[in-house]
Amino acid sequence: MRERGFLLVGIDVIGDYMTEINVTSPTGICEVRKFGVADIAALLWDAIERKRG
């Protein structure tokens, strides 16, 4: 995904199987923020701006 230019990709895993690759619905950002961890949304936008810059 990195080679294709994706900056944020999520995967769904059930047991030993990857069931889905998410490139349009980064709900993990909200989940991480709920736990008081880094502001992933701000980090993502910073990375996008650097890449465009």
C-alpha positions as CSV (number, residue, x, y, z in Angstrom):
1,M,0.0,0.0,0.0
2,R,2.9,2.3,0.7
3,E,4.2,1.9,-2.8
4,R,0.8,3.0,-4.1
5,G,0.9,6.2,-2.0
6,F,-1.5,5.3,0.8
7,L,-0.7,7.0,4.1
8,L,-3.4,5.3,6.3
9,V,-4.7,1.9,5.8
10,G,-6.6,-0.4,8.2
11,I,-7.0,-4.1,8.1
12,D,-9.7,-6.3,9.6
13,V,-8.6,-9.6,11.0
14,I,-10.7,-12.5,12.1
15,G,-8.7,-15.3,13.7
16,D,-5.8,-16.1,11.3
17,Y,-7.4,-14.4,8.3
18,M,-7.3,-10.8,6.9
19,T,-10.9,-10.2,5.9
20,E,-10.7,-6.6,4.6
21,I,-8.4,-3.7,3.7
22,N,-9.8,-0.3,4.6
23,V,-8.5,2.7,2.7
24,T,-11.6,5.0,3.0
25,S,-12.8,4.5,6.5
26,P,-10.0,5.1,9.1
27,T,-12.1,4.4,12.2
28,G,-8.9,3.4,14.0
29,I,-8.1,7.1,14.4
30,C,-11.2,7.5,16.7
31,E,-10.5,4.4,18.6
32,V,-6.8,5.4,19.3
33,R,-7.9,8.8,20.5
34,K,-10.4,7.3,22.9
35,F,-7.5,5.7,24.8
36,G,-5.7,9.1,25.2
37,V,-2.8,8.0,22.9
38,A,-1.3,10.3,20.3
39,D,-3.5,12.5,18.2
40,I,-3.3,10.3,15.1
41,A,-5.5,12.6,13.1
42,A,-3.0,15.5,13.5
43,L,-0.1,13.2,12.7
44,L,-1.8,12.0,9.6
45,W,-2.6,15.5,8.3
46,D,1.0,16.6,9.1
47,A,2.3,13.6,7.0
48,I,-0.1,14.5,4.1
49,E,1.1,18.1,4.2
50,R,4.7,17.0,4.1
51,K,4.1,14.7,1.2
52,R,2.3,17.4,-0.8
53,G,4.8,20.0,0.1
